[in-house]
């Protein structure tokens, strides 16, 4: 009886054959020298696989470290930039560029890169707020809140609630049957 178990990658297979013991020992005795000849090639192949796995691990760690460093620099830049503009947050572009240049000088990073880092950090902050608002909307819907109640909590107009609820449902993958009640409150 032959049992073929071929792996998905097609680079090896396992064959089980039931043979009488004396025949199996003769086959093994005849094939063992062949395995000894293959051993150096197998060792080289295994060493290459280990080297590639180690290199992949190192590059992955380096990539993660760069991401962490970029995020850290973005947080620092955002904090310093806000501090620079604390007294005049709505100044026109020239004042903004001056504050950006001052922060870039302190961090020894080009101002263009700093602008990108600050934008990425702001997007992360906004995404956190957005997720919290979506979660709050879903909890209000499950409690049976109406448009006016949801609008009051989210600080939006009641006629915008259906659109906001639809967006929250899509983000959370919830069924369309989850809707706000028409009208005001309880």
DOKE-674918 format. One line per 10 residues: number of its first residue (from 0); for each residue x, y, z of N, C-alpha, C. Coordinates in pm, 1 decimal. Layout:
DOKE-674918
NUM> X Y Z X Y Z X Y Z ~ ...
***
This chain:
DOKE-674918
0> 84.1 -118.2 0.0 0.0 0.0 0.0 88.7 124.5 0.0 ~ 61.1 217.9 -87.7 139.8 340.4 -96.8 52.8 457.6 -53.9 ~ 105.8 538.2 37.3 34.4 657.1 85.9 115.3 779.5 44.2 ~ 67.2 853.5 -53.3 138.1 973.2 -100.5 88.3 1093.7 -23.2 ~ 179.6 1166.5 36.9 145.4 1293.3 102.4 239.5 1398.6 45.6 ~ 189.5 1473.1 -48.2 271.9 1574.3 -114.2 235.5 1709.5 -56.5 ~ 337.9 1785.3 -18.3 306.7 1916.4 40.4 262.1 2013.8 -67.4 ~ 201.5 2123.5 -24.9 144.0 2220.4 -118.6 249.5 2290.2 -203.3 ~ 370.0 2303.2 -149.9 472.5 2380.3 -220.0 541.9 2297.9 -328.5 ~ 522.7 2168.5 -327.3 579.4 2084.7 -431.8 728.5 2064.0 -420.4
10> 790.0 2094.6 -306.0 934.4 2079.8 -295.8 975.3 1954.4 -219.6 ~ 880.2 1876.5 -171.7 912.6 1749.2 -106.7 787.9 1662.5 -102.9 ~ 807.9 1534.3 -80.5 694.1 1445.1 -65.2 730.4 1335.5 34.8 ~ 628.3 1272.9 88.9 648.3 1165.2 185.6 575.1 1043.1 131.3 ~ 646.6 933.6 123.8 588.2 810.4 72.3 601.7 703.4 180.1 ~ 492.4 638.9 213.7 495.3 528.5 308.9 463.1 400.3 233.0 ~ 552.6 303.2 243.9 533.9 175.5 175.9 542.2 64.5 280.6 ~ 446.8 -23.1 280.0 451.6 -138.9 369.4 521.1 -252.9 295.9 ~ 635.4 -296.8 352.7 714.3 -404.2 292.3 748.5 -507.4 399.2 ~ 782.3 -626.2 357.0 835.8 -721.7 454.4 966.7 -667.0 511.8
20> 996.0 -700.8 636.7 1109.7 -642.9 707.3 1241.8 -671.1 637.7 ~ 1265.5 -791.9 590.8 1394.6 -823.8 528.6 1414.8 -745.9 398.9 ~ 1308.8 -727.4 321.5 1318.9 -648.5 198.7 1345.3 -501.3 231.4 ~ 1278.4 -448.9 333.3 1298.3 -309.3 372.9 1441.1 -285.3 419.1 ~ 1499.2 -378.9 495.8 1638.0 -360.3 541.6 1734.9 -365.5 424.9 ~ 1709.3 -451.5 325.1 1797.8 -456.3 207.9 1789.4 -325.9 127.8 ~ 1669.1 -272.5 112.9 1653.2 -145.4 39.5 1724.1 -32.8 114.0 ~ 1707.0 -27.4 244.6 1774.7 76.0 323.6 1925.7 62.1 314.9 ~ 1976.8 -59.9 322.8 2121.2 -81.5 314.4 2174.8 -35.1 179.5 ~ 2097.1 -54.6 74.1 2141.8 -13.6 -59.1 2132.6 137.3 -79.2
30> 2035.8 202.0 -14.6 2016.2 346.3 -38.2 2089.5 436.3 61.0 ~ 2136.7 384.2 173.2 2204.1 469.2 272.0 2326.0 541.6 215.4 ~ 2410.4 475.4 132.9 2523.4 550.8 75.3 2477.8 669.5 -9.9 ~ 2362.2 656.0 -76.0 2310.4 768.4 -155.2 2274.1 886.2 -65.3 ~ 2212.6 857.1 49.2 2178.5 963.7 143.7 2304.0 1031.9 197.4 ~ 2410.2 952.0 219.1 2536.4 1010.3 265.9 2594.8 1104.9 161.4 ~ 2577.3 1073.2 33.6 2626.5 1160.7 -72.1 2543.0 1288.4 -82.0 ~ 2414.6 1277.9 -50.0 2326.7 1395.3 -56.8 2343.6 1487.6 63.3 ~ 2398.0 1437.5 172.1 2405.0 1513.2 297.1 2473.2 1650.0 282.1 ~ 2589.6 1662.2 214.7 2651.0 1796.2 201.5 2560.8 1896.3 128.9
40> 2491.7 1850.0 25.3 2401.7 1940.5 -47.2 2285.9 1983.5 41.6 ~ 2233.9 1891.1 121.0 2124.9 1924.0 213.0 2172.9 2023.4 318.2 ~ 2295.2 2002.0 369.7 2350.5 2094.6 469.8 2365.0 2235.5 413.5 ~ 2414.3 2245.7 289.8 2428.8 2377.1 225.8 2292.0 2442.2 208.7 ~ 2194.5 2363.5 165.1 2059.4 2416.8 145.2 1999.4 2465.0 277.4 ~ 2015.7 2386.6 383.4 1962.5 2426.2 513.9 2032.7 2550.4 567.0 ~ 2163.9 2559.2 547.1 2237.6 2677.9 591.7 2189.4 2801.8 517.1 ~ 2163.3 2787.8 387.4 2112.9 2900.7 308.2 1974.0 2942.4 355.4 ~ 1888.6 2845.3 385.2 1755.2 2877.6 436.9 1764.2 2949.8 570.9 ~ 1853.7 2903.9 659.8 1871.3 2971.2 789.5 1921.9 3113.9 770.1
50> 2017.4 3131.2 676.4 2071.2 3264.9 649.7 1961.7 3357.8 597.8 ~ 1879.1 3308.2 505.2 1770.7 3389.7 451.3 1668.1 3424.0 558.4 ~ 1636.4 3328.2 644.7 1540.9 3354.6 753.0 1596.4 3459.2 849.1 ~ 1725.3 3450.0 881.0 1788.0 3548.0 971.0 1790.5 3687.0 906.8 ~ 1821.1 3692.1 777.9 1823.1 3820.5 707.4 1683.4 3882.1 702.3 ~ 1582.5 3799.1 678.1 1444.7 3846.8 676.8 1405.5 3900.5 814.1 ~ 1444.7 3829.5 919.5 1414.1 3873.7 1055.5 1481.5 4007.9 1084.7 ~ 1610.2 4020.7 1044.0 1681.6 4146.3 1068.6 1620.3 4262.7 991.3 ~ 1585.4 4240.2 864.9 1525.6 4349.3 787.5 1388.7 4385.7 842.7 ~ 1314.0 4285.8 888.6 1183.3 4313.3 948.4 1199.0 4394.9 1076.2
60> 1295.5 4358.0 1159.1 1320.5 4434.4 1281.9 1364.9 4576.5 1249.5 ~ 1451.6 4590.2 1148.4 1498.2 4723.6 1110.0 1382.0 4808.6 1058.8 ~ 1292.3 4747.7 981.7 1176.1 4820.2 929.8 1085.7 4864.8 1045.0 ~ 1062.2 4775.4 1140.6 979.7 4811.1 1255.8 1045.4 4922.0 1337.3 ~ 1177.3 4915.8 1352.4 1248.9 5019.7 1426.7 1236.3 5154.6 1355.5 ~ 1247.8 5154.1 1221.7 1232.7 5279.8 1146.9 1092.0 5335.7 1163.6 ~ 991.1 5247.8 1160.8 853.3 5294.6 1180.1 835.2 5355.5 1318.1 ~ 888.8 5287.7 1420.6 877.6 5341.6 1557.1 948.8 5476.0 1568.1 ~ 1066.8 5485.9 1507.4 1143.2 5610.8 1513.6 1069.9 5722.6 1439.4 ~ 1010.5 5689.8 1325.3 934.1 5789.5 1250.2 814.0 5836.6 1330.8
70> 743.6 5743.5 1394.0 627.8 5781.0 1476.1 671.4 5867.2 1594.1 ~ 783.1 5830.8 1656.4 834.0 5909.0 1770.1 870.3 6050.6 1725.1 ~ 939.5 6060.1 1612.1 977.7 6191.5 1560.5 853.8 6272.9 1524.8 ~ 751.3 6207.5 1469.0 626.5 6277.2 1437.3 559.3 6331.9 1561.7 ~ 557.2 6252.3 1669.4 497.4 6299.8 1795.5 573.9 6419.6 1850.5 ~ 706.2 6409.8 1849.7 788.3 6520.2 1901.2 767.3 6644.8 1816.9 ~ 771.9 6628.2 1684.4 755.7 6743.2 1594.8 618.9 6807.1 1613.8 ~ 514.9 6725.4 1624.2 379.7 6777.9 1642.4 370.4 6856.1 1772.8 ~ 425.9 6801.1 1878.7 421.6 6867.7 2009.0 496.1 7001.0 2005.1 ~ 616.3 7000.3 1949.8 695.2 7124.7 1943.4 630.2 7227.5 1851.6
80> 573.9 7179.6 1741.6 508.6 7270.3 1647.6 388.3 7336.9 1712.9 ~ 308.6 7259.7 1785.5 194.2 7317.8 1857.7 241.1 7417.3 1961.9 ~ 350.5 7386.1 2029.9 403.4 7477.6 2130.7 449.2 7608.6 2066.2 ~ 513.3 7599.7 1950.4 559.2 7719.3 1879.3 442.4 7808.4 1838.8 ~ 331.5 7747.4 1802.5 218.2 7824.6 1751.6 109.6 7845.6 1855.3 ~ 139.7 7820.2 1981.2 38.0 7827.1 2085.1 -25.8 7965.6 2094.2 ~ 53.9 8068.3 2080.5 -1.8 8203.5 2094.3 -77.1 8249.0 1969.4 ~ -43.6 8194.9 1851.5 -111.1 8233.8 1727.1 -144.8 8109.7 1644.0 ~ -245.7 8033.1 1682.8 -273.1 7908.1 1611.1 -330.2 7926.3 1471.2 ~ -391.4 8040.3 1442.6 -456.3 8058.4 1312.5 -382.4 8157.3 1223.7
90> -253.0 8170.5 1246.1 -174.8 8263.8 1164.9 -165.8 8215.8 1020.7 ~ -142.1 8308.6 929.4 -127.8 8269.8 789.2 -1.8 8186.3 766.2 ~ 15.7 8145.9 641.3 122.4 8053.6 604.0 262.6 8095.8 641.4 ~ 294.7 8225.7 633.2 431.2 8270.0 662.4 467.9 8240.1 807.4 ~ 375.8 8266.7 898.5 401.7 8239.9 1040.0 411.6 8089.0 1064.8 ~ 330.1 8015.3 994.2 334.3 7868.9 1007.6 468.3 7814.8 958.6 ~ 515.2 7865.1 845.0 644.4 7821.3 791.1 758.1 7858.1 885.3 ~ 747.7 7975.2 949.5 851.3 8016.2 1044.0 857.4 7919.4 1161.8 ~ 740.3 7884.4 1214.8 735.6 7791.0 1327.5 787.3 7653.7 1285.3 ~ 752.0 7611.8 1165.1 797.2 7482.8 1114.7 948.8 7481.1 1097.4
100> 1004.0 7590.5 1044.5 1149.0 7599.7 1026.9 1220.7 7597.0 1161.6 ~ 1163.5 7662.9 1262.0 1226.0 7665.3 1394.1 1228.0 7525.3 1456.1 ~ 1117.8 7453.0 1442.6 1112.3 7316.1 1495.4 1208.2 7226.0 1418.2 ~ 1213.2 7241.1 1285.7 1301.9 7159.4 1203.0 1447.5 7184.1 1239.3 ~ 1479.8 7307.7 1268.8 1616.5 7341.7 1307.7 1653.7 7273.0 1439.0 ~ 1561.0 7270.3 1532.6 1587.1 7206.4 1661.4 1600.5 7055.3 1651.3 ~ 1533.0 6994.4 1554.3 1538.1 6848.9 1538.9 1638.0 6805.3 1431.9 ~ 1699.9 6899.2 1364.0 1791.3 6872.9 1251.6 1727.3 6779.2 1148.8 ~ 1607.1 6815.9 1107.9 1530.4 6742.5 1006.7 1481.8 6844.9 904.8 ~ 1482.2 6812.8 774.7 1430.6 6907.9 675.5 1283.6 6942.6 702.9
110> 1248.2 7067.2 676.9 1112.6 7114.6 705.6 1007.5 7038.1 624.8 ~ 1040.7 6999.6 500.5 944.3 6925.4 418.8 912.6 6789.7 482.8 ~ 1015.8 6721.7 532.4 994.2 6593.2 599.2 915.1 6613.2 727.5 ~ 945.1 6719.9 797.1 875.1 6749.6 921.6 726.3 6772.8 895.1 ~ 696.6 6840.8 787.4 556.5 6864.6 749.3 483.3 6732.1 729.4 ~ 548.2 6637.4 662.1 487.9 6505.9 638.6 468.5 6431.6 770.3 ~ 568.9 6435.5 857.3 559.1 6365.9 986.3 445.9 6422.8 1071.3 ~ 433.9 6553.8 1072.9 327.0 6617.1 1150.6 190.7 6577.5 1093.5 ~ 179.3 6576.5 960.7 52.8 6539.3 896.9 15.7 6394.6 931.3 ~ 114.2 6304.3 925.6 86.3 6164.3 959.0 42.2 6150.4 1104.2
120> 106.8 6223.0 1194.4 69.9 6214.2 1335.8 -71.2 6268.2 1356.7 ~ -103.6 6378.1 1289.5 -238.3 6434.0 1301.4 -343.7 6336.3 1249.9 ~ -312.3 6267.9 1139.5 -405.9 6169.5 1084.9 -429.4 6055.5 1183.5 ~ -323.6 6011.8 1252.3 -340.7 5906.9 1353.4 -429.8 5955.0 1466.4 ~ -407.8 6078.8 1511.1 -491.0 6132.9 1618.6 -636.4 6142.6 1574.5 ~ -658.4 6190.4 1452.8 -795.1 6202.1 1401.6 -861.0 6065.4 1387.2 ~ -783.8 5964.5 1347.6 -839.4 5829.6 1333.8 -883.9 5775.9 1469.1 ~ -808.6 5806.4 1574.7 -848.7 5761.8 1708.8 -981.5 5825.0 1748.5 ~ -994.0 5954.9 1724.0 -1118.5 6024.5 1757.0 -1233.1 5966.8 1674.8 ~ -1207.2 5941.7 1548.2 -1309.6 5886.4 1458.5 -1356.8 5749.7 1508.5
130> -1262.4 5662.2 1547.1 -1300.7 5529.6 1597.4 -1384.3 5541.4 1724.2 ~ -1349.4 5635.9 1811.2 -1426.1 5654.3 1934.9 -1568.2 5701.2 1902.7 ~ -1581.6 5791.2 1805.9 -1714.7 5840.2 1767.9 -1798.4 5729.5 1705.1 ~ -1734.9 5645.5 1624.0 -1806.6 5533.3 1562.8 -1854.2 5437.5 1671.3 ~ -1768.1 5406.8 1767.1 -1806.6 5316.1 1875.7 -1921.1 5375.0 1957.5 ~ -1915.6 5505.6 1984.4 -2022.1 5571.2 2060.1 -2153.3 5566.3 1981.4 ~ -2146.0 5589.2 1850.9 -2265.8 5583.9 1766.4 -2329.4 5445.6 1771.5 ~ -2248.7 5342.7 1757.5 -2300.8 5205.7 1758.7 -2363.7 5173.8 1894.0 ~ -2300.0 5217.1 2002.8 -2358.6 5188.8 2135.1 -2491.8 5261.7 2152.4 ~ -2501.1 5385.3 2101.7 -2627.8 5458.3 2109.4 -2736.0 5389.8 2025.9
140> -2698.3 5339.8 1908.9 -2794.7 5269.6 1823.9 -2846.9 5144.5 1893.4 ~ -2757.8 5073.0 1956.7 -2799.4 4949.9 2025.2 -2888.2 4979.7 2145.3 ~ -2874.1 5100.1 2201.6 -2960.0 5139.7 2313.4 -3094.9 5190.7 2263.9 ~ -3108.0 5207.8 2131.9 -3233.7 5253.3 2074.7 -3247.5 5404.1 2071.0 ~ -3136.8 5475.8 2064.6 -3141.0 5622.2 2062.8 -3196.6 5672.3 1930.0 ~ -3255.8 5789.9 1934.2 -3309.7 5852.7 1814.4 -3209.1 5947.5 1751.8 ~ -3247.9 6004.8 1637.4 -3160.2 6096.7 1565.4 -3117.1 6214.7 1651.6 ~ -3210.8 6272.9 1723.9 -3179.3 6391.5 1804.1 -3080.2 6358.1 1915.5 ~ -3097.9 6241.4 1979.3 -3005.6 6203.0 2086.7 -2864.8 6179.8 2032.9 ~ -2856.6 6109.2 1920.7 -2725.4 6082.8 1860.7 -2661.4 6213.4 1815.9
150> -2741.1 6302.0 1757.3 -2689.0 6431.4 1712.4 -2635.8 6511.7 1830.3 ~ -2704.9 6507.3 1943.6 -2660.2 6582.9 2060.5 -2527.4 6529.2 2113.2 ~ -2512.1 6397.7 2115.3 -2388.0 6338.4 2167.2 -2271.0 6363.9 2072.8 ~ -2295.3 6351.9 1942.0 -2187.4 6367.6 1844.3 -2165.3 6512.0 1801.4 ~ -2249.5 6602.0 1847.8 -2240.3 6744.0 1812.4 -2252.9 6764.0 1661.4 ~ -2354.0 6698.1 1603.0 -2384.9 6718.6 1461.4 -2533.7 6748.5 1450.7 ~ -2579.2 6786.3 1332.3 -2721.0 6817.4 1313.2 -2801.0 6688.9 1294.8 ~ -2925.2 6687.8 1343.3 -3005.9 6565.1 1334.6 -3024.5 6511.6 1193.0 ~ -3032.1 6600.5 1093.8 -3052.5 6550.3 957.2 -2926.2 6483.8 900.8 ~ -2811.2 6500.9 967.3 -2687.7 6434.4 924.1 -2668.4 6297.9 990.4
160> -2751.3 6266.5 1088.6 -2734.7 6141.3 1163.4 -2747.3 6017.6 1073.9 ~ -2847.7 6007.6 984.6 -2856.2 5885.7 902.2 -2729.1 5859.4 820.5 ~ -2670.1 5965.3 767.2 -2546.8 5948.8 690.1 -2433.5 5900.4 781.1 ~ -2424.0 5958.4 900.2 -2319.8 5920.3 995.2 -2340.1 5775.2 1041.4 ~ -2464.7 5736.4 1065.7 -2495.2 5599.3 1108.1 -2458.9 5501.0 996.9 ~ -2490.8 5535.1 872.9 -2457.2 5448.6 759.7 -2305.1 5430.0 751.5 ~ -2231.8 5537.8 769.3 -2085.6 5530.7 766.3 -2032.8 5442.6 879.8 ~ -2088.6 5458.5 1000.0 -2045.5 5378.6 1115.3 -2076.1 5231.0 1092.6 ~ -2194.9 5202.4 1036.2 -2230.9 5062.8 1008.9 -2134.9 5000.6 909.0 ~ -2100.6 5075.3 804.8 -2008.8 5023.0 703.4 -1871.3 4996.0 762.8
170> -1823.0 5087.5 847.2 -1691.4 5068.9 907.4 -1687.6 4948.3 999.2 ~ -1795.6 4924.9 1071.4 -1799.6 4815.0 1168.1 -1851.2 4685.0 1106.1 ~ -1898.5 4689.9 982.0 -1949.3 4570.6 916.4 -2079.8 4520.5 976.1 ~ -2164.6 4613.1 1018.2 -2291.9 4576.5 1081.0 -2403.9 4574.5 977.2 ~ -2512.2 4503.7 1006.0 -2622.5 4494.1 908.9 -2697.4 4626.1 894.6 ~ -2760.2 4647.6 779.2 -2835.7 4771.3 756.0 -2957.8 4785.8 846.4 ~ -2999.2 4678.9 912.0 -3117.7 4687.6 998.1 -3093.1 4772.1 1122.8 ~ -2967.3 4795.9 1156.7 -2935.4 4877.2 1273.9 -2946.3 5024.6 1234.8 ~ -3055.0 5089.4 1278.8 -3080.9 5228.5 1240.6 -3125.8 5307.3 1361.3 ~ -3111.5 5438.8 1350.6 -3160.6 5526.8 1456.6 -3311.2 5543.5 1441.3
180> -3378.1 5566.4 1554.0 -3521.7 5594.5 1548.8 -3542.3 5731.8 1488.5 ~ -3649.6 5746.7 1419.2 -3685.4 5879.3 1367.7 -3725.5 5966.9 1484.7 ~ -3695.4 6091.6 1473.4 -3742.0 6185.0 1575.7 -3646.3 6198.7 1691.6 ~ -3698.6 6252.8 1798.8 -3617.6 6295.1 1912.5 -3575.2 6186.5 2005.8 ~ -3611.6 6201.4 2127.9 -3559.5 6114.3 2232.1 -3663.0 6017.2 2282.5 ~ -3635.2 5967.9 2401.1 -3716.4 5862.1 2459.1 -3849.4 5910.7 2502.7
***
